Amino acid sequence: MADRQPIQRQALLTMANQMIRDHEDYMDGMHADSVEQKNSILIFKGEFFFDVQGLPSPKTMAVFNMFKYLAQTLSGQYQLVD
């Protein structure tokens, strides 16, 4: 993991949100609001599109999978520095 590049949080979020918009599974309104690092894993967070009762909506799994994709793709490449 020593070969991971240091990156500022905002720069990583900008990159992640561009990846989301460019992804074939993108849905309107899907974006990452924040990112944190737990050990070597980057955890992305954002709107999960729950319904009015607080239950998962049809978009929920798509957003979960997108954040998982970001974590798998970017965690091996970057290390948060702020």
N, C-alpha and C positions, 0 to 999 in steps of 0.2 A: 504493500500500500504506500510505500515511500515515494512512488512515482506520481502521486496525485498532485495536481496543480492547486496552489492556493487561489481562492476566489472570494470576492466580497459578496455578501448576501444579496444585495440588489442586482448585481451583475448576474448572479446565478438565477435569480427569479426572472430576470429579463430573458435569459437564454431558455429557461424552462417554459415560459409562456409562449415564446416563439415556437418551440418544439410542439407544444400543445396545439397551437393554431395550424401548424403544418401537418399534423398527424391525420391520417385518414379517418380516425374515429372521433375527431373533434366535433363537439356540439356547441351551439351558441351559448355563451355564458360560462363555459368551462375555462377556469384559470387557477393558477396557484397564487395564494395570497401571502404565504409565508413558507419558510424552510428552516429546519433546524438539523443539527447533526447529533446523532446518537452513536457513539463509537465511530465506526467507519461508514455508517448508513445515513444518507440524506433523507429526511422525512419532509415531504411536501404536504401542505394543507391548503384548503380552500373550500368553496361552496360544494356541498354534497347533494343538493337538490332534494332535501327531504320534503314530504308533503305537509299539509297544514296540521296533521296529527303527529308530526315528528317521525313518521315512518319512511323507510326508503322508497324513493320513486323509481320509475324506470331508468332515469339518468344516473342514479346513485352508483350502480355497478360500473358504468362506463367511466365515471370520475375516479372511483377507487382504482380501476385498472390503469387509468392514465397516470395517476400518482405513483402507482407501483412501477410502471414503465419508466417514469422519470428517475425514481430511486435506483432501479436496476441499471439504467443507462449512465447516470451521472455520478453515482457513489464511487465507482472505481476510478473516476477521472479527476474529481475535485475534492478539496478540503476547504471548509469555511474558515475564514480568517477573522471574522468579526462576530 
